Amino acid sequence: MEQWKNRVAIVTGASSGIGAAIAKDLVKAGMITIGLARRVERIEALKNDLSPELIHNLHAFKCDITKEEEIVSVFARIHEKFNGIDVLVNNAGVYRDTALIDKDNSDIIREVMDTNVMGLVFCTREAFKSMEKHGRNSHVVHINSIAGHQVYCNIEQPSINIYPPSKYAVTAITEIHRQEFIRSKRHIKVTSVSPGLVKTEIFIPEHREMLSKLPILEPEDVSQSVLYVLGTPPHVQVHELTIKPFGESY
């Protein structure tokens, strides 16, 4: 991670779970880290887990990534204030329980797609503008899911709705970004990190209790995988990294 020391990283959905773990670990690795979330006070609270000499390297910016205009505005401000963006971790994501064939679920479907797909696309587009301008080596990491490679469900379980399609889209988008970054003639890597089951707030409370009895990853496990892919030398690009808890049956 020495190559990223004092460089600038943005982490979306940094207020809890995987995003919070990644934001803290990037700061500890020496990066100037900007956490994006609607609940900025929770990002500010992460400073309590950092040593005093590192607190000044964690910054919180309010942004709802389902709103394109907010993304455009906040990325422009970050680019100007911090002299460019070097790493983007697209972590923000939502999961909702409802079937695609249920009535009156249009808003739920749009929320998942706007967050998991469109937010990721627009954040990457705005980060690329900055990366293209400064011309330094850069890296984009998409926090994907094993559900982006295989649909895990059965007839007896509640539907997980549009979540797997949204993550399948991330798998395809990762390859599209790889090709577009190469065509741009800029040294920008892209990596999809696909975790199995992770202990986060993405699940509703009653599901969390059930899932806690299964093999499960901690957010810090996923964060360490992000540090690994960022730490590869310039000529190495990890395109897809899958991380599962030992014993997971999926």
Residue pairs with C-beta under 8 A, 6 or more apart in sequence:
1 29
1 30
1 31
1 227
1 230
1 231
2 30
3 137
3 234
4 26
4 29
4 30
4 31
4 86
4 87
4 230
5 29
5 30
5 31
6 30
6 31
6 32
7 31
7 32
7 86
7 87
7 136
8 31
8 32
8 33
8 34
8 78
8 82
8 83
8 84
8 85
8 86
8 87
9 26
9 31
9 32
9 33
9 34
9 85
9 86
9 87
9 88
9 89
10 33
10 34
10 35
10 36
10 75
10 78
10 85
10 87
10 88
10 89
10 123
10 127
11 19
11 22
11 23
11 26
11 33
11 34
11 35
11 36
11 89
11 91
12 19
12 36
12 37
12 63
12 65
12 88
12 89
12 90
12 91
12 92
12 119
12 123
13 19
13 36
13 37
13 65
13 91
13 92
13 93
14 20
14 22
14 23
14 35
14 36
14 37
14 43
14 46
14 60
14 91
15 35
15 37
15 38
15 39
15 40
15 42
15 43
16 39
16 42
16 200
16 201
17 198
17 200
17 201
17 202
17 219
18 91
18 143
18 195
18 198
18 200
18 219
18 222
18 223
19 35
19 37
19 89
19 91
19 92
20 35
20 42
20 43
20 46
20 219
21 218
21 219
21 220
21 222
21 223
22 89
22 91
22 219
22 222
22 223
22 226
23 33
23 35
23 43
23 46
23 58
24 46
24 49
24 50
24 58
24 223
25 220
25 223
25 224
25 226
25 227
26 33
26 87
26 89
26 227
27 33
27 50
27 54
27 57
27 58
28 50
28 54
29 227
30 57
31 57
31 87
32 57
32 59
32 82
33 57
33 58
33 59
34 59
34 60
34 61
34 78
34 82
35 43
35 46
35 58
35 59
35 60
35 61
36 61
36 62
36 63
36 65
36 74
36 92
37 43
37 60
37 62
37 63
37 92
38 62
38 63
38 64
40 60
40 61
40 62
41 60
43 58
43 60
44 60
46 58
47 55
47 58
50 58
61 74
61 77
61 78
62 74
63 70
63 71
63 74
64 70
65 71
65 92
65 115
65 119
65 120
65 122
65 123
66 111
66 114
66 115
66 118
66 119
68 118
68 122
71 119
71 122
71 123
71 126
72 122
72 126
75 85
75 123
75 126
75 127
75 129
75 130
76 126
78 85
78 130
79 85
79 129
79 130
79 133
83 134
84 130
84 131
84 133
84 134
84 136
85 127
85 130
85 131
85 138
86 131
86 134
86 136
86 137
86 138
86 139
87 138
87 139
87 140
87 141
87 230
88 123
88 124
88 127
88 138
88 139
88 140
88 141
89 141
89 143
89 226
90 119
90 120
90 123
90 124
90 140
90 141
90 142
90 143
91 143
92 115
92 119
92 120
93 115
93 116
93 143
93 145
93 166
93 202
94 111
94 112
94 115
94 116
94 202
95 112
95 160
95 163
95 202
95 203
96 108
96 111
96 112
96 161
96 162
96 163
97 158
97 159
97 160
97 161
97 204
97 207
98 105
98 108
98 158
98 159
98 161
99 105
99 158
99 159
99 161
100 109
100 159
100 161
100 162
105 161
108 161
108 162
109 161
109 162
112 161
112 162
112 163
112 166
113 162
113 166
116 163
116 166
116 167
116 169
116 170
117 166
117 169
117 170
117 173
120 142
120 170
120 173
121 173
124 140
124 177
127 138
127 140
128 140
128 181
128 184
128 188
131 138
131 186
131 188
132 184
132 186
135 186
136 187
137 187
137 188
137 189
137 234
138 186
138 187
138 188
138 189
139 188
139 189
139 190
139 191
139 229
139 230
140 177
140 181
140 188
140 189
140 190
140 191
141 190
141 191
141 192
141 193
141 226
141 229
141 230
142 170
142 173
142 174
142 177
142 190
142 191
142 192
142 193
143 193
143 195
143 222
143 226
144 167
144 170
144 171
144 174
144 192
144 193
144 194
145 163
145 167
145 170
145 194
145 195
146 152
146 194
146 195
146 196
146 242
146 244
146 250
147 160
147 163
147 164
147 167
148 164
148 167
148 168
148 169
148 170
148 171
148 192
148 194
149 168
149 171
149 194
149 242
150 250
151 164
152 160
152 164
152 250
153 159
153 160
167 194
170 192
171 192
171 194
171 240
174 190
174 191
174 192
174 239
174 240
175 239
177 190
178 190
178 237
178 239
181 188
181 189
181 190
187 234
189 237
190 237
190 239
191 229
191 237
191 238
191 239
191 240
191 241
192 239
192 240
192 241
193 222
193 225
193 226
193 229
193 241
193 243
194 240
194 241
194 242
194 243
195 217
195 221
195 222
195 225
195 242
195 243
195 244
196 215
196 217
196 242
196 243
196 244
196 245
196 248
196 250
197 211
197 214
197 215
197 216
197 217
197 244
197 245
197 248
197 250
198 216
198 217
198 218
198 219
198 221
198 222
199 208
199 211
199 212
199 216
199 217
199 218
199 219
200 219
203 211
214 245
214 248
215 244
215 245
215 246
215 247
215 248
215 249
216 245
217 243
217 244
217 245
221 243
221 245
222 243
225 241
225 243
228 238
228 241
229 238
229 241
232 238
244 250
